[in-house]
Amino acid sequence: MKIDVSRKIPEHIETLILIHEEDANISELDLLDADTADAIEHFTKSEDFHFESSRIRSFTRMIGKKPQYIILAGAGDREKLDATLLRNIFAACWREASRLKANQVYLMFGFETGISEVNLGQILAETAILNAYRFNKYLSDDKSHEIESIHLIYFAKTNRHLNRGILEGRIYAEATNLARDLVNEPPNVMNPENLADQAKKAALQYGFAIDIYSQDKLRRLKMEALLSVAKGSKSEPKLILMRYNGNPDKKHQLVALVGKGLTFDSGGYSLKPGPSMVSMKSDMGGAAAVIGAMAAIATLKLKVNVLGVIGAAENMIGSNAYRPGDIITSMAGKTIEVHNTDAEGRLTLIDAIHYALEKEKVDYVLDIATLTGAAVAALGKDYSAVLSNDDAWYEKLREASENSGEKIWRMPLHKDYKELLKSELADLKNIGGPLAGCITAALFIEEFVQDKPWIHVDIAGTAMKDKAGGGEIAGATGVGVRLLTQLIRSME
């Protein structure tokens, strides 16, 4: 999709999007040809359309034998317009343009948005590319329509800032779509080996280093927690290590991004209900987010040193599968009594985190995982749950959330709940019982972070959309890519 800035309004426009504030004169009609201007004025009056916030209307007029599509989008009160609202307005406009099967789209604002040109360009490109995404490779008859080009009509002395924003928005969106592709692949295709192959392909394409450790190496490293989860599957686990050295002079600022990489999760012997298993290909959403973020970070050439770590595995039932009641020893040496084999993600994460701390000597740790149903119950499908032991680093993530449009909500890391993880037979249990599951899962992981600044992001509710809405299409969202990239950017 081509996205650019135009200082000229062509004589013939196939599709025009006009975004305007509520109840204000449309002075920009003078810039359009008389027939188009008259048609817009007539429509707004006859339909009593006042450009109310997020309201979208469209109509078609014939120019000779060719249709012209006009899409009118309300921004409401300009004082209340922010980046989140603008994302939703843009997304609604792109959906309407796709429904009309528009090819060349010209977009103009009827007012000063108050949003910086860089952010405006970034949001425009991000939303356009994200909304154009379709995972259609397994459809024998693909009838989806993609807009060919979007031209922002903007009169300024220079388009430098807008063009920079458009370029960055494209980078963020394409990295997010990479993550979506990984999550949307069916589990018979996207197993641990293929996930490692896709990470290797991304490393070659985007320019970061990669190492992939096989099962024998994991045994030598004594990563029994990760190995135990994978025992029931014929697919061997992998440890994927992605390295981006953006600031070699600052060797003591290495950030670990650790993604949960369960390519399929049956629940093991603590079996999930049948309907719940269909979406469990998304249990590697954290891994996909880390791969996508590494791609964006490398493309943007951010001056930060980043280590991406993924413990890739499949949680299945079999004669070798781990069981409730097993006691396993993590790479860190702590013993864990398994009370629920469906609480497997935290087991893969702790070995990956310990490796990053002990072998790579990282200074910051962030893990991202589709971890708990409790996070979904508490926050629904729009907010990712966040827990952290470091207020200053969390504040950077909160700012990254605002800049990326990916919503987060901080949950309390309540130390008293550690009592729920105590075992009479081992150092820890892998679950804390039916209450506060999102918090106890994070407390379990915290036992392995060695007091380093640490953030835990639970994307169980946000990694997949059941249906389109809120600027998102159905399927994998690629959540975390933009959030993590913006976080790393703040650390330059």
C-alpha positions as CSV (number, residue, x, y, z in Angstrom):
1,M,0.0,0.0,0.0
2,K,1.4,3.4,-1.0
3,I,1.0,6.2,1.6
4,D,2.2,9.7,0.9
5,V,1.5,13.4,1.4
6,S,0.1,15.6,-1.4
7,R,0.0,19.4,-1.5
8,K,-2.3,19.3,-4.5
9,I,-5.9,18.3,-4.9
10,P,-6.3,16.4,-8.2
11,E,-9.1,17.4,-10.5
12,H,-10.7,13.9,-10.2
13,I,-10.7,12.1,-6.9
14,E,-12.0,8.5,-6.8
15,T,-12.5,8.4,-3.0
16,L,-12.4,11.4,-0.7
17,I,-12.3,11.2,3.1
18,L,-13.1,14.4,5.0
19,I,-12.5,14.5,8.7
20,H,-14.0,17.5,10.4
21,E,-14.8,18.9,13.8
22,E,-18.4,19.0,15.0
23,D,-20.7,21.9,14.1
24,A,-18.1,24.0,12.3
25,N,-18.2,25.5,8.8
26,I,-16.5,23.4,6.2
27,S,-14.3,26.1,4.8
28,E,-12.2,23.4,3.0
29,L,-15.0,22.9,0.5
30,D,-13.6,25.9,-1.4
31,L,-10.5,23.7,-2.2
32,L,-12.6,21.1,-3.9
33,D,-14.3,21.2,-7.3
34,A,-17.7,22.8,-7.2
35,D,-19.7,19.6,-7.8
36,T,-18.0,17.7,-5.1
37,A,-18.3,20.6,-2.6
38,D,-22.0,21.0,-3.4
39,A,-22.6,17.3,-3.0
40,I,-21.0,17.3,0.5
41,E,-22.9,20.4,1.6
42,H,-26.2,18.9,0.3
43,F,-25.5,15.6,2.1
44,T,-24.6,17.1,5.4
45,K,-27.8,19.2,5.4
46,S,-30.2,16.6,4.2
47,E,-28.9,13.9,6.5
48,D,-28.5,16.2,9.5
49,F,-24.8,15.2,9.8
50,H,-22.8,17.4,12.1
51,F,-19.5,15.5,12.2
52,E,-20.2,14.1,15.7
53,S,-17.3,12.2,17.3
54,S,-16.5,8.9,15.6
55,R,-19.6,9.1,13.4
56,I,-18.9,7.9,9.8
57,R,-21.2,8.4,6.8
58,S,-20.6,7.8,3.2
59,F,-22.3,8.4,-0.1
60,T,-21.6,7.7,-3.8
61,R,-22.1,10.1,-6.7
62,M,-21.6,9.3,-10.4
63,I,-19.1,11.3,-12.5
64,G,-20.0,10.2,-16.0
65,K,-19.9,6.4,-15.7
66,K,-17.5,6.3,-12.8
67,P,-18.5,6.4,-9.1
68,Q,-17.0,8.8,-6.7
69,Y,-17.0,7.8,-3.0
70,I,-17.3,10.4,-0.3
71,I,-16.6,9.4,3.3
72,L,-17.4,11.9,6.0
73,A,-15.9,11.3,9.5
74,G,-16.7,13.2,12.6
75,A,-13.9,14.2,15.0
76,G,-16.3,15.8,17.5
77,D,-14.9,18.6,19.7
78,R,-11.3,19.3,18.6
79,E,-10.3,20.0,22.2
80,K,-11.1,16.3,23.0
81,L,-9.3,14.8,20.0
82,D,-6.3,12.7,21.1
83,A,-4.2,9.9,19.5
84,T,-6.5,7.1,20.7
85,L,-9.6,8.8,19.2
86,L,-7.8,9.6,16.0
87,R,-6.7,5.9,15.7
88,N,-10.3,4.8,15.9
89,I,-11.5,7.4,13.4
90,F,-8.8,6.4,10.9
91,A,-9.6,2.7,11.4
92,A,-13.3,3.3,10.8
93,C,-12.5,5.3,7.6
94,W,-10.2,2.6,6.2
95,R,-12.9,-0.1,6.9
96,E,-15.5,2.0,5.1
97,A,-13.2,2.6,2.2
98,S,-12.5,-1.1,1.9
99,R,-16.2,-1.9,2.1
100,L,-16.7,0.5,-0.9
101,K,-13.8,-1.2,-2.7
102,A,-12.0,2.1,-3.0
103,N,-8.5,2.0,-4.7
104,Q,-7.1,5.5,-4.5
105,V,-8.1,7.4,-1.4
106,Y,-7.5,11.1,-0.7
107,L,-7.8,12.2,2.9
108,M,-8.1,15.8,4.2
109,F,-8.8,17.4,7.6
110,G,-11.1,20.3,7.9
111,F,-9.3,21.7,11.0
112,E,-6.1,21.7,12.9
113,T,-5.9,18.5,14.9
114,G,-3.4,19.6,17.5
115,I,-1.5,16.4,17.1
116,S,2.1,16.7,16.0
117,E,2.9,16.0,12.3
118,V,5.2,13.0,13.2
119,N,2.4,11.4,15.3
120,L,-0.2,12.2,12.7
121,G,1.8,10.5,10.0
122,Q,2.6,7.6,12.2
123,I,-1.0,7.0,13.3
124,L,-2.2,7.3,9.7
125,A,0.3,4.7,8.3
126,E,-0.1,2.3,11.3
127,T,-3.9,2.2,11.2
128,A,-4.0,1.9,7.4
129,I,-1.6,-1.0,7.2
130,L,-2.9,-2.8,10.3
131,N,-6.5,-2.5,8.9
132,A,-5.5,-3.8,5.5
133,Y,-4.0,-7.0,7.1
134,R,-5.6,-10.3,6.2
135,F,-4.4,-13.8,6.9
136,N,-5.8,-15.4,3.7
137,K,-3.1,-17.9,2.7
138,Y,-5.3,-20.9,3.4
139,L,-8.4,-19.5,1.6
140,S,-8.9,-21.0,-1.9
141,D,-11.1,-18.1,-2.9
142,D,-9.9,-14.9,-1.4
143,K,-12.3,-12.0,-2.1
144,S,-10.8,-9.4,0.3
145,H,-10.1,-5.9,-1.1
146,E,-7.1,-3.8,-0.3
147,I,-6.8,-0.1,-0.8
148,E,-4.0,0.6,-3.3
149,S,-2.9,4.1,-2.1
150,I,-3.7,6.7,0.5
151,H,-2.8,10.4,-0.1
152,L,-3.0,12.8,2.8
153,I,-3.8,16.3,1.5
154,Y,-1.7,18.6,3.6
155,F,-0.6,22.1,3.0
156,A,2.7,22.9,4.7
157,K,6.1,24.4,3.8
158,T,7.7,21.0,4.3
159,N,6.4,17.4,4.6
160,R,9.5,16.2,6.4
161,H,7.9,15.5,9.7
162,L,4.8,13.9,8.2
163,N,7.0,11.7,6.0
164,R,9.1,10.6,9.0
165,G,5.9,9.7,10.9
166,I,4.6,7.7,7.9
167,L,7.8,5.8,7.6
168,E,7.9,5.0,11.3
169,G,4.2,4.0,11.3
170,R,4.9,1.6,8.4
171,I,7.8,0.0,10.4
172,Y,5.6,-0.4,13.5
173,A,2.7,-1.8,11.5
174,E,4.7,-4.2,9.4
175,A,6.5,-5.6,12.5
176,T,3.0,-6.0,14.1
177,N,1.8,-7.8,11.0
178,L,4.8,-10.1,11.2
179,A,3.7,-11.1,14.7
180,R,0.1,-11.6,13.6
181,D,1.3,-13.9,10.8
182,L,3.2,-16.0,13.4
183,V,0.2,-16.3,15.7
184,N,-2.4,-16.9,13.0
185,E,-0.5,-19.9,11.6
186,P,-2.2,-23.2,12.6
187,P,-0.5,-25.3,15.2
188,N,0.2,-28.2,12.8
189,V,2.4,-25.7,10.9
190,M,3.7,-23.4,13.7
191,N,5.5,-25.8,16.0
192,P,8.7,-25.0,18.0
193,E,11.0,-25.8,15.1
194,N,9.1,-23.7,12.7
195,L,8.9,-20.8,15.2
196,A,12.7,-21.0,15.4
197,D,13.0,-21.0,11.6
198,Q,10.7,-17.9,11.4
199,A,12.8,-16.1,14.0
200,K,16.0,-17.0,11.9
201,K,14.3,-15.7,8.8
202,A,13.4,-12.4,10.6
203,A,17.0,-12.1,11.8
204,L,18.3,-12.3,8.3
205,Q,15.8,-9.9,6.9
206,Y,16.0,-7.2,9.6
207,G,19.6,-7.5,10.7
208,F,20.0,-8.9,14.2
209,A,22.0,-11.9,15.4
210,I,20.4,-15.2,16.4
211,D,21.3,-18.5,18.1
212,I,18.9,-21.4,18.5
213,Y,19.6,-24.1,21.1
214,S,18.2,-27.6,20.6
215,Q,17.0,-30.1,23.3
216,D,20.5,-31.5,23.9
217,K,21.8,-28.1,24.7
218,L,18.9,-27.4,27.0
219,R,19.6,-30.6,28.9
220,R,23.2,-29.5,29.4
221,L,22.0,-26.2,30.7
222,K,19.7,-28.1,33.1
223,M,16.6,-26.2,31.9
224,E,14.3,-28.9,33.4
225,A,11.3,-26.6,33.7
226,L,11.2,-25.9,30.0
227,L,12.0,-29.5,29.1
228,S,9.3,-30.8,31.4
229,V,6.6,-28.8,29.6
230,A,7.7,-30.2,26.3
231,K,8.0,-33.8,27.3
232,G,4.6,-34.9,26.0
233,S,5.1,-33.6,22.5
234,K,7.0,-35.1,19.5
235,S,8.1,-31.6,18.7
236,E,11.4,-30.8,20.6
237,P,11.7,-27.5,22.5
238,K,13.9,-24.7,21.4
239,L,15.6,-21.8,23.1
240,I,15.7,-18.9,20.7
241,L,18.2,-16.1,21.4
242,M,18.0,-12.9,19.3
243,R,20.7,-10.2,19.8
244,Y,20.6,-6.6,18.7
245,N,23.7,-4.6,19.7
246,G,22.4,-1.0,19.1
247,N,24.8,0.7,21.5
248,P,28.1,-1.3,21.9
249,D,29.6,1.5,24.0
250,K,27.0,0.9,26.7
251,K,27.7,-2.7,27.6
252,H,25.9,-2.4,31.0
253,Q,22.5,-1.6,29.6
254,L,21.3,-4.9,28.2
255,V,17.5,-5.4,28.1
256,A,16.0,-8.8,27.9
257,L,12.6,-9.2,26.2
258,V,11.4,-12.7,27.1
259,G,8.4,-14.1,25.2
260,K,6.2,-17.1,26.1
261,G,6.5,-19.5,23.1
262,L,3.9,-22.2,23.6
263,T,3.0,-23.0,20.0
264,F,0.1,-25.1,21.2
265,D,-1.3,-25.6,24.7
266,S,-3.7,-28.5,25.3
267,G,-3.3,-27.9,29.0
268,G,-1.5,-31.3,29.4
269,Y,-3.1,-33.7,31.8
270,S,-4.9,-30.7,33.4
271,L,-6.8,-30.7,30.1
272,K,-8.4,-27.6,28.8
273,P,-12.1,-27.8,27.7
274,G,-12.4,-28.6,24.0
275,P,-13.8,-25.2,22.8
276,S,-10.9,-23.4,24.7
277,M,-8.3,-25.4,22.7
278,V,-9.2,-23.9,19.3
279,S,-7.5,-20.6,20.0
280,M,-4.5,-22.1,21.8
281,K,-2.3,-21.6,18.8
282,S,-2.1,-18.0,20.2
283,D,-0.3,-19.2,23.3
284,M,3.0,-18.1,21.5
285,G,1.6,-14.5,21.3
286,G,4.4,-13.3,23.6
287,A,7.1,-14.9,21.5
288,A,5.6,-13.4,18.3
289,A,5.6,-10.0,20.0
290,V,9.3,-10.3,20.8
291,I,10.2,-11.4,17.3
292,G,8.1,-8.5,15.9
293,A,9.7,-6.0,18.3
294,M,13.2,-7.2,17.5
295,A,12.4,-6.6,13.8
296,A,11.1,-3.0,14.5
297,I,14.0,-2.2,16.9
298,A,16.6,-3.3,14.3
299,T,14.9,-1.4,11.4
300,L,14.7,1.8,13.5
301,K,18.3,1.3,14.5
302,L,17.6,2.1,18.1
303,K,20.6,2.8,20.2
304,V,19.9,0.2,22.9
305,N,21.3,-3.3,23.4
306,V,18.5,-5.9,23.4
307,L,18.3,-9.6,23.9
308,G,15.1,-11.4,22.8
309,V,14.6,-14.8,24.5
310,I,12.0,-17.4,23.7
311,G,11.5,-20.8,25.2
312,A,9.5,-22.6,22.5
313,A,7.6,-25.7,23.3
314,E,4.3,-27.5,22.9
315,N,2.2,-28.7,25.9
316,M,0.7,-32.0,25.0
317,I,-0.6,-35.3,26.5
318,G,1.5,-38.4,26.1
319,S,3.2,-41.3,27.9
320,N,6.2,-39.0,28.6
321,A,4.2,-35.9,29.5
322,Y,4.7,-34.3,32.9
323,R,2.0,-34.8,35.5
324,P,0.3,-33.0,38.4
325,G,2.3,-34.0,41.4
326,D,5.7,-34.0,39.6
327,I,8.5,-32.1,41.3
328,I,10.9,-30.5,38.8
329,T,14.1,-28.5,39.2
330,S,14.5,-25.2,37.4
331,M,17.7,-23.9,35.8
332,A,18.0,-21.6,38.8
333,G,18.1,-24.6,41.1
334,K,14.7,-24.0,42.8
335,T,12.3,-26.9,42.9
336,I,8.7,-26.7,41.8
337,E,5.8,-28.9,42.7
338,V,3.4,-29.2,39.7
339,H,-0.2,-28.7,40.8
340,N,-1.5,-27.9,37.3
341,T,0.1,-28.8,34.0
342,D,-1.9,-26.0,32.4
343,A,0.1,-23.5,34.3
344,E,3.0,-24.3,32.0
345,G,3.9,-20.9,30.6
346,R,5.5,-19.6,33.8
347,L,7.7,-22.7,33.8
348,T,9.1,-22.0,30.3
349,L,9.5,-18.3,31.2
350,I,11.6,-18.8,34.4
351,D,14.2,-20.9,32.6
352,A,14.4,-18.4,29.8
353,I,14.7,-15.5,32.3
354,H,17.4,-17.3,34.4
355,Y,19.4,-18.0,31.2
356,A,19.2,-14.3,30.3
357,L,20.4,-13.3,33.8
358,E,23.1,-15.9,34.3
359,K,24.5,-16.4,30.9
360,E,23.9,-13.1,29.2
361,K,24.1,-10.8,32.3
362,V,21.1,-8.7,31.3
363,D,20.3,-5.6,33.4
364,Y,16.5,-5.3,32.7
365,V,13.9,-8.1,32.2
366,L,10.5,-7.8,30.6
367,D,8.5,-10.9,30.0
368,I,5.4,-11.0,27.8
369,A,3.0,-13.9,27.8
370,T,-0.5,-15.1,27.2
371,L,-0.4,-16.3,30.8
372,T,-3.7,-16.3,32.8
373,G,-7.4,-16.4,32.4
374,A,-7.5,-14.3,35.5
375,A,-6.1,-11.3,33.5
376,V,-8.9,-11.7,31.0
377,A,-11.5,-11.9,33.8
378,A,-10.2,-8.8,35.4
379,L,-9.5,-6.6,32.4
380,G,-11.3,-8.1,29.4
381,K,-10.0,-7.9,25.9
382,D,-8.8,-4.4,25.6
383,Y,-6.2,-4.0,28.4
384,S,-3.1,-6.1,29.1
385,A,-2.2,-6.7,32.7
386,V,1.1,-5.4,33.9
387,L,3.0,-6.1,37.2
388,S,6.4,-4.7,38.0
389,N,9.0,-4.5,40.8
390,D,10.3,-1.2,39.5
391,D,8.2,2.0,39.4
392,A,10.6,4.0,37.3
393,W,10.8,1.3,34.6
394,Y,7.0,0.8,34.7
395,E,6.6,4.5,34.1
396,K,8.5,4.2,30.9
397,L,6.2,1.3,29.9
398,R,3.1,3.5,30.7
399,E,4.4,6.2,28.4
400,A,5.1,3.6,25.8
401,S,1.5,2.5,26.1
402,E,0.3,6.0,25.5
403,N,2.6,6.4,22.5
404,S,1.7,3.1,20.9
405,G,-2.0,3.0,21.6
406,E,-1.7,-0.4,23.3
407,K,-3.6,-0.3,26.5
408,I,-2.1,-1.6,29.8
409,W,-3.3,-1.6,33.4
410,R,-1.0,-2.1,36.4
411,M,-2.0,-4.7,38.9
412,P,-0.6,-4.9,42.5
413,L,2.3,-7.2,43.1
414,H,1.0,-8.0,46.5
415,K,3.7,-9.7,48.5
416,D,1.3,-11.4,51.0
417,Y,0.0,-13.6,48.2
418,K,3.4,-15.3,48.0
419,E,2.1,-17.5,50.8
420,L,-0.3,-19.1,48.2
421,L,2.7,-20.4,46.3
422,K,4.3,-22.3,49.2
423,S,4.6,-26.1,48.9
424,E,5.3,-28.6,51.7
425,L,7.4,-30.7,49.3
426,A,9.3,-28.2,47.1
427,D,10.4,-24.6,47.1
428,L,7.3,-23.5,45.2
429,K,4.0,-24.6,43.7
430,N,3.3,-23.6,40.1
431,I,-0.1,-22.2,40.9
432,G,-1.5,-20.3,43.8
433,G,-5.1,-21.5,43.8
434,P,-8.3,-20.0,42.4
435,L,-7.9,-16.4,43.6
436,A,-5.7,-13.6,42.2
437,G,-4.3,-15.8,39.5
438,C,-2.8,-13.0,37.5
439,I,-0.9,-11.7,40.6
440,T,0.3,-15.1,41.9
441,A,1.6,-16.0,38.4
442,A,3.6,-12.8,38.4
443,L,4.8,-13.5,41.9
444,F,6.0,-16.9,40.8
445,I,8.0,-15.4,38.0
446,E,9.4,-12.7,40.3
447,E,11.1,-15.4,42.4
448,F,13.5,-15.9,39.5
449,V,14.4,-12.3,38.4
450,Q,17.1,-11.7,41.1
451,D,15.9,-8.2,42.0
452,K,16.6,-6.8,38.6
453,P,14.2,-4.2,37.2
454,W,11.4,-6.4,35.9
455,I,8.1,-6.0,34.1
456,H,5.5,-8.8,33.5
457,V,3.0,-8.2,30.7
458,D,0.0,-10.6,30.6
459,I,-1.6,-10.5,27.1
460,A,-4.0,-13.4,27.6
461,G,-6.9,-11.1,26.8
462,T,-5.4,-8.9,24.1
463,A,-3.5,-11.3,21.9
464,M,-6.5,-12.4,19.9
465,K,-9.8,-10.6,18.8
466,D,-12.9,-12.8,18.4
467,K,-14.5,-10.3,16.1
468,A,-13.6,-6.9,14.6
469,G,-14.0,-3.8,16.7
470,G,-12.2,-0.8,18.2
471,G,-9.9,-0.4,15.2
472,E,-8.9,-4.1,15.2
473,I,-9.9,-6.9,12.8
474,A,-10.6,-10.4,14.0
475,G,-7.7,-12.8,14.7
476,A,-4.2,-12.1,16.1
477,T,-3.6,-8.5,17.1
478,G,0.2,-8.6,17.3
479,V,-0.2,-6.9,20.6
480,G,3.1,-6.0,22.4
481,V,5.2,-5.2,19.3
482,R,4.6,-1.5,19.3
483,L,4.5,-1.4,23.1
484,L,7.9,-3.1,23.5
485,T,9.5,-1.1,20.6
486,Q,8.3,2.2,22.2
487,L,9.7,1.1,25.5
488,I,13.1,0.3,24.0
489,R,13.0,3.6,22.2
490,S,12.5,5.5,25.5
491,M,15.7,3.9,26.8
492,E,18.0,5.4,24.1
